[in-house]
Amino acid sequence: MELKLARKELDSKPKSIKLEKIIEIVQKEGQKIFYFDKENSHKDLVALVEHFEKNDQSVYLREVKYGLGDDDYMYEIHIL
């Protein structure tokens, strides 16, 4: 599975990250907060949450608004 990280600039393209890399980062740091772009499907983000919950880890998924527009949001996933 490949997900798109949140953009740093509004006119830039989002960078991609593979599930294996996310797992490696979480194992190394113990916990991590990731910000994902709005172009990711909700289904993929739920699959990511379920993957970590199967390994008895706590995962929190929420939508973060950063502007007044309907399209001004990103996803935050906190993995403990």
C-alpha positions in Angstrom: 0.0 0.0 0.0 1.3 3.5 -0.9 -0.1 6.7 0.7 0.5 10.3 0.0 2.0 12.5 2.7 0.6 16.0 3.3 1.9 18.7 1.0 4.3 21.3 2.4 3.2 23.9 -0.3 -0.3 24.2 -1.7 0.9 24.1 -5.3 3.3 21.2 -4.9 2.7 17.5 -5.5 2.4 15.2 -2.4 5.2 12.8 -1.7 4.4 9.1 -1.4 5.3 6.7 1.4 4.9 2.9 1.5 3.3 1.0 4.3 6.6 -0.8 5.0 8.4 2.5 5.6 5.6 3.6 8.0 6.0 0.3 9.9 9.8 0.8 10.1 9.5 4.4 11.4 6.9 3.4 14.1 9.1 0.4 15.2 12.1 2.7 15.5 10.5 5.6 17.3 7.7 3.8 19.2 5.1 6.4 18.3 4.6 8.8 15.5 2.2 11.3 14.0 1.8 11.3 10.3 -0.1 13.8 8.1 -1.6 12.5 4.9 -2.9 14.4 1.9 -6.6 14.7 1.1 -6.0 12.8 -2.2 -5.7 9.5 -0.2 -8.9 7.4 -0.1 -10.6 7.1 3.2 -10.6 3.3 2.6 -6.8 3.2 2.4 -6.5 5.2 5.6 -8.9 2.9 7.5 -6.9 -0.1 6.2 -3.7 1.5 7.7 -5.5 2.0 11.0 -6.7 -1.6 11.0 -3.2 -2.9 10.2 -1.7 -1.3 13.3 -4.7 -2.2 15.5 -4.2 -5.8 14.6 -0.7 -5.5 16.2 -2.3 -4.2 19.4 -1.3 -0.6 18.8 -3.5 2.4 19.4 -4.2 4.5 16.3 -6.1 7.7 16.1 -7.4 9.1 12.7 -8.8 12.5 12.3 -9.5 15.1 9.7 -7.6 18.4 10.2 -9.0 21.6 8.7 -6.4 24.3 7.9 -8.6 26.8 6.0 -12.2 27.9 5.5 -12.7 26.0 2.2 -14.3 22.6 2.0 -11.2 21.3 0.3 -8.8 22.7 3.0 -8.1 19.6 5.0 -5.6 16.8 5.6 -5.6 13.6 7.6 -3.7 13.1 10.9 -2.9 9.6 12.1 -1.3 9.2 15.5 0.2 5.7 16.1 1.1 4.7 19.6 
